[in-house]
Each structure stands twice: as structure tokens, then as C-alpha cells.
Amino acid sequence: MIKEYCENAHIVIIRADTYGSQLSMLEAFYTEALEDFPNLTREDCKVVHYAGRRYKGYFGIEFESKYCPDNYERVSNLEDTL
């Protein structure tokens, strides 16, 4: 599981580090996000299928936040999505 924060867009990204599309994997991403963002709701999250060069075919969740803990890797751009 990879946790990133795009400071330019204020988007938190939690995604797989392997291929997979099981509902249980998406649930694990949401559970992980709740540890750092306890007020997060399912409606806040967008399920994302990545299409960029680096993570093509991977799934994750994304949501907006002005705050992000320091343990999230900072990225400057969002990956392309389907």
C-alpha cells in the first residue's frame, strides 16, 4: 500500500503497490485512511483506476484534504486515471 499527497491539488492518494481489483483491497485502503483521517466518509472517496506510465492498471482511492500527515510521500502531480 502506497500513501501519497499531491500538495498542488490537495489530494490524498492511497493505492496498491501491485495489480488487483478486489473489493477487499479498496476496503483496506479506506480503513487505512480512517486511521489518519477519522472524519472521512465513504462518500468523500473516489475509487481510481490508474492509467499513467508508472501505475497503469493499479487501483486506489483519492480524496481531498488540506491537511496530510508527514508519513505520506509528497508528489507534485497526479497520475493519469481512466
Residue, then its C-alpha position, 0 to 999 in steps of 0.5 A: m500500500i502506497k500513501e501519497y499527497c499531491e500538495n498542488a491539488h490537495i489530494v490524498i492518494i492511497r493505492a496498491d503497490t501491485y495489480g488487483s481489483q478486489l473489493s477487499m483491497l479498496e476496503a483496506f485502503y479506506t480503513e487505512a485512511l480512517e486511521d489518519f483521517p477519522n472524519l472521512t466518509r465513504e462518500d468523500c472517496k473516489v475509487v481510481h483506476y490508474a492509467g499513467r506510465r508508472y501505475k497503469g492498471y493499479f487501483g486506489i482511492e483519492f480524496e481531498s484534504k488540506y491537511c496530510p500527515d508527514n508519513y505520506e510521500r509528497v508528489s507534485n502531480l497526479e497520475d493519469t486515471l481512466 
